[in-house]
Amino acid sequence: MPIKHIKTRVIALLVFLSSGLVMADDYARQRQQMLSEIEDGVLTTSKYIDKKSFDMQVMQAMNTVPRHEFVPELMRFKAYENQPLPIGYGQTISQPYIVALMTDLLQPQPGQRVLEIGTGSGYQAAVLSQLVAQVYSIEIIEELGKATTQLLARLDYDNIETRFADGYDGWSEHAPFDSIIVTAAISHIPPPLVQQLKKGGRMVIPVGTGFQTQYLTLVEKDMSGTITTRQILPVSFVPFTGGH
């Protein structure tokens, strides 16, 4: 190959690599801005959530996971804005503040096993995967679930296992779970999920429908198996779908 062509290819490669580094730096800057907006959200809602900051490990996970990978390419310029975004199939990726809040409410710990109902974009599962040993995630929309499973594999999230099914009945084969997170609103707390929650465990679930106010609800099961619930704050989630 002529030296001239080699030089042209080298220059093109350097330009490509340089543009990639610039983009990575820009996403890193945007993630920092996202964290600042989450912190502002905590202060704004502190009377509801009874805290003025989220756990540092949760915030680090939010800073680590590349949210732009979990939104459609045409929406990537908005990836780190503190708002939900459409991902197709009538579904959305939740706003970063809500993802951080729900994660923080679970009080995730290394070694734990978490069940997620509603894989969606995979972003919430990816955040949790940074904090626990294993995430089991169920998606009812099979086409979406398959696409997200491929994405998670491409990004090397190897401690997330997915399944395509109605999440109402949970995933009994892997129960009990240290915590359960539900990312779609339902009119009541599914009994199978309560049963599959380990003693001492926590569940975070939006309870309500499109015709009534939805409340992000914390469900706790104490060591005797007694269940307590607490409404955290009003939210707006896509509806739970399936046979129930």
C-alpha positions, 0 to 999 in steps of 0.5 A: 500500500502506498505510504500516502494511503497509509498516512490517510488511514492513520489520520482518519483513525486518529480523528475517529479515536479523538472524536470518541474521546471527546464524546466520552468526556461529554457524556461524563460531563452530562452525567455529573450534571445529572447527579447535580439535578438528582441532588436538587431533587432530593432536597426538593422532595426531602419532606416526602422521602425523609432524607436530604441525600442518597447513599453514596454507593447509589450515586456512584452507580448512577454515575457509572452506568451509561444512560445514553446506551439505554435510550434510542439513538435519536434521543441520546442528546437528552439521555442525561436530562432528568426526565423520562424518555420514550423507548418504544412499545409504549414504554419509557425509561424512568427519570434519573431521580426516580431510578436513584430514589427507588434504588436507594429505598431498596437499600441494596447490599453486596451479595443480595439477589433482587427481582425486577418486574419490568425490564424495559430499557434495562437501565434500572437493572444495570444500576442495581447490578452495580450494587448487588450480586444478582438481578433477575428481571422480567419483561412482558413485552417479548420483543422489547425484552429480547432487544434489552437482553442483547444490549445488556449482554453487549455491555457486559452486565453478566449478573442480570438474568432476564425472562419474558413473562407476566411479572405479576407471579414473580419468579418463584424458581429464584425466590426468596429475594432480598428485595423486589422493584416494580417499574410499572403502576398497579392498583394493588400489591401482588400477593405472589411478590409479597410471598417471594420477598425474603424476611427482612426484605424490601419492595418498592412499587408504584401503586395506583392506576391511570384513574387515580393518584399513583404513589411510590410505595415502600413495602417491608417484611420484618423478620416475623413475616409481618408486612408494613407499607408506606407511601413515599410520594406521588409518581407517574408510571406506565401501567402494569400489563398482563392478566391482572 
